[in-house]
Amino acid sequence: MSKLHAQLWEENKGLVQACLNHPFVQGLKDGSLDPEAFKRYVGQDAFFLKAFFRAYALAAAKCTDESHATLFVTLMQGVLDELALHKAYSKKLEIDLDSVKPFSACRSYIDFLMHTSYQCPLGEITAAMVPCMRLYAFLGQELSKGSYAETYKEWIGNYSSEEFEKLAVELEDLLDSVATDTAAAHDAYRYALQCELDFFQAPLEVRDA
């Protein structure tokens, strides 16, 4: 029988494919994504990552195994690395990250993540966190295949990197260690993936970031 992380990924392949085929994501590959939409995305993603950092800290506090807590600390550093990339984007694109207001898609994702991190056991928390890491690693690797436009090569390079893949695998391994095959874990994983899809759609629709 396959491991839990593989089961969850496989049963949500439809949402994964929808993310890969989304105009925002495909626009990253061919360079056709509206720069203004990318600016809106960067601001929203930076806002979200700050919440993800706090969620990792809450998860670490719930760990009774030192190696599990150490992984969450490593993931927190990964978030800081991503935020550093966003700060570089913000300077280049003239985005004031301190003035960003979350779109409803961003706020819904954050509310779900923080509620789960505060109220739920570690297994369910991890199930809610894995989709972000695994999806972005998957998208980066898929977009890096063959030729792609120079416009968003930094984004593609970051998420297709071996370092990012390593973090995604470690979080999946943790999921297999601390989570059980429950409806709550399945629901948390799927809802997080739906939030990811909504997150890509929002910058194409909202004009008042």
C-alpha positions in Angstrom: 0.0 0.0 0.0 1.3 3.4 -0.9 2.3 6.0 1.7 -0.3 8.5 2.9 1.4 11.5 1.1 1.3 9.6 -2.2 -2.3 8.6 -1.7 -3.3 12.2 -1.0 -1.4 13.5 -4.0 -2.8 10.9 -6.3 -6.5 11.4 -5.3 -6.1 15.2 -5.9 -4.4 15.0 -9.3 -7.4 16.8 -10.8 -6.7 19.9 -8.7 -3.0 19.6 -9.3 -3.5 19.5 -13.0 -5.9 22.5 -12.8 -3.1 24.4 -11.1 -0.5 23.5 -13.7 -2.9 24.3 -16.6 -4.0 27.6 -15.0 -3.4 30.7 -17.2 -1.4 32.3 -14.4 1.0 29.3 -14.1 1.3 28.8 -17.8 1.9 32.5 -18.2 5.0 32.1 -16.0 6.4 29.6 -18.4 5.8 31.4 -21.7 6.2 34.9 -20.3 2.7 36.0 -21.2 1.6 36.6 -17.7 0.6 40.3 -17.2 3.4 41.9 -15.1 0.7 43.7 -13.0 -0.9 40.3 -12.2 2.5 39.0 -11.1 3.0 42.1 -8.9 -0.3 41.4 -7.3 0.6 37.8 -6.8 4.0 38.7 -5.2 2.3 41.0 -2.7 -0.2 38.4 -1.8 2.3 35.6 -1.6 4.6 37.6 0.7 1.6 38.3 3.0 0.7 34.6 3.0 4.3 33.4 3.7 4.4 35.5 6.8 1.4 33.5 8.1 2.9 30.3 7.0 6.0 31.1 9.0 3.8 31.5 12.1 2.0 28.3 11.4 5.3 26.4 11.2 6.3 27.9 14.6 3.0 26.7 16.1 3.5 23.2 14.6 7.1 23.1 16.0 5.7 23.9 19.5 3.4 20.9 19.3 6.2 18.5 18.4 7.3 16.0 21.1 10.0 14.6 18.8 13.1 16.8 18.5 13.7 15.8 14.9 10.2 16.9 13.9 10.7 20.2 15.6 14.0 20.6 13.9 12.4 20.1 10.5 9.8 22.8 11.1 12.6 25.2 12.1 14.3 24.3 8.8 11.1 25.0 7.0 10.8 28.4 8.7 14.2 29.2 7.3 12.9 28.2 3.9 10.1 30.7 4.3 12.6 33.4 5.2 14.5 32.5 2.0 11.3 32.8 -0.1 10.5 36.2 1.6 14.0 37.4 0.6 13.2 36.5 -3.0 9.9 38.4 -2.7 11.7 41.4 -1.3 14.0 41.3 -4.3 11.0 41.2 -6.6 9.4 44.0 -4.6 12.3 46.3 -5.2 12.5 45.5 -8.9 8.7 45.8 -9.3 8.2 48.7 -6.9 5.8 46.9 -4.6 5.3 48.2 -1.1 5.0 44.9 0.8 4.1 46.6 4.0 0.9 48.1 2.5 -0.4 44.9 1.0 -4.0 44.0 1.9 -5.0 40.3 1.5 -7.5 39.3 -1.2 -10.3 37.0 -0.1 -8.5 34.0 -1.5 -5.4 34.8 0.5 -7.4 35.5 3.7 -9.3 32.3 3.4 -6.1 30.3 3.0 -4.5 32.0 6.0 -7.6 31.6 8.2 -7.7 27.9 7.4 -4.0 27.4 8.0 -3.9 29.3 11.3 -7.1 27.6 12.6 -5.7 24.2 11.8 -2.3 25.1 13.4 -3.9 26.3 16.6 -6.7 23.7 17.0 -5.7 20.5 15.3 -3.2 17.7 16.0 0.1 17.6 14.3 -0.9 15.1 11.7 -3.7 17.2 10.4 -1.6 20.3 10.5 1.0 18.7 8.4 -1.6 17.5 5.9 -2.7 21.1 5.5 0.9 22.2 4.9 2.2 19.6 2.5 0.2 20.8 -0.5 1.8 24.2 -0.7 5.4 22.7 -0.7 4.7 19.7 -3.0 2.6 21.7 -5.5 5.2 24.5 -5.9 8.0 21.9 -6.3 5.9 20.1 -8.9 5.0 23.3 -10.8 8.6 24.5 -10.7 9.9 21.2 -12.1 7.2 21.0 -14.8 7.7 24.6 -15.9 11.4 24.1 -16.1 11.1 21.3 -18.6 12.1 22.3 -22.1 12.4 26.0 -23.0 10.7 28.8 -21.0 10.7 32.5 -21.2 13.3 34.6 -19.4 10.6 36.9 -17.8 9.9 34.7 -14.8 12.9 32.4 -14.9 13.8 33.3 -11.3 10.5 32.0 -10.0 10.8 28.8 -12.0 14.4 28.3 -10.9 13.6 28.8 -7.2 10.8 26.2 -7.1 12.4 23.7 -9.4 15.6 23.7 -7.3 16.9 20.6 -5.5 16.8 22.5 -2.2 13.1 23.1 -2.5 12.4 19.6 -3.6 14.3 18.3 -0.5 12.1 20.4 1.8 9.0 19.1 0.1 10.1 15.5 0.5 11.0 16.0 4.2 7.6 17.4 4.9 5.9 14.5 3.1 8.0 12.1 5.1 6.9 13.9 8.3 3.3 13.6 7.2 3.7 9.8 6.8 5.2 9.7 10.3 2.7 11.8 12.3 -0.6 11.6 10.4 -3.1 8.8 10.1 -5.4 8.0 7.2 -8.4 9.9 8.4 -11.1 11.9 6.7 -9.8 15.0 8.4 -6.3 14.6 6.9 -7.8 14.0 3.4 -10.1 17.1 3.8 -7.3 19.3 5.0 -5.0 18.3 2.1 -7.7 18.8 -0.5 -8.9 22.1 0.9 -5.3 23.5 0.9 -4.9 22.5 -2.8 -8.2 24.3 -3.6 -6.9 27.3 -1.8 -3.8 27.2 -4.0 -5.9 27.1 -7.2 -7.9 30.1 -5.9 -4.7 31.9 -5.0 -3.5 31.7 -8.7 -6.9 33.0 -9.9 -7.2 36.0 -7.7 -4.4 38.1 -9.2 -6.0 37.8 -12.6 -9.3 39.1 -11.3 -8.6 41.7 -8.5 -7.3 45.1 -9.7 -7.0 47.0 -6.4 -3.9 45.5 -4.7 
